Amino acid sequence: LFRSLSGVAGGETGLFAAVDFLPGDLIFKEEPAIVVPFAKQTRAEALQLSAAAVRKFLALPEEKRRSVLSLASSSGSGFLFQHLKVDTTEELMTELGAAGLSVDVGDVEDVSRFLRIFDTNCYTKTATEIALFVTFSRANHSCDPNACGNDYGLVALRPIAAGEEIFISYLPEKDLLQ
């Protein structure tokens, strides 16, 4: 019903309709790759959340780990890195060690990249959980989206023609209306 393509907007990946969708049509439903308890009030809570996410990432089958690592990431400007206040991979590993998580040397780069990906792509699942959805995370942003998340399925907001890119808004609905 949809496909993921590379080469969008300078090498990014996007989601494209493989068939026509009408408003209200379910484009896809996805189970999260990783779900962790959420609290972003303090540095200590952000560190515990990071350690929990890394444990779940390291427990994923190799193919799923590669899929997660193929997602885009920011430079570490999301809430986790704002709270953790680390600039280097070495500082990040030191902080994770302080939280009781020992990362094998061979996994250090993947773990560092994963946390930046998680920080960039996680969504609120419930009032107390955040989650990483690999396919949903491939949808690009538009201030005039043609789809939206609905219980972590993707639903068409307006007609979407086969071949058209599927866009969501990364902004809260109240910000789009201003």
Sequence and secondary structure as in RCSB ss.txt:
>XXXX:A:sequence
LFRSLSGVAGGETGLFAAVDFLPGDLIFKEEPAIVVPFAKQTRAEALQLSAAAVRKFLALPEEKRRSVLSLASSS
GSGFLFQHLKVDTTEELMTELGAAGLSVDVGDVEDVSRFLRIFDTNCYTKTATEIALFVTFSRANHSCDPNACGN
DYGLVALRPIAAGEEIFISYLPEKDLLQ
>XXXX:A:secstr
 EEEEEEETTTEEEEEESS B TT EEEE   SEEEE   SSHHHHHHHHHHHHHHHHHS HHHHHHHHTS   S
S SHHHHHH   SHHHHHHHHHHTT    GGGHHHHHHHHHHHHHH EEEETTEEEE TTGGG EE SS SEEEE
TTEEEESS B TT EEEE SS HHHHT 
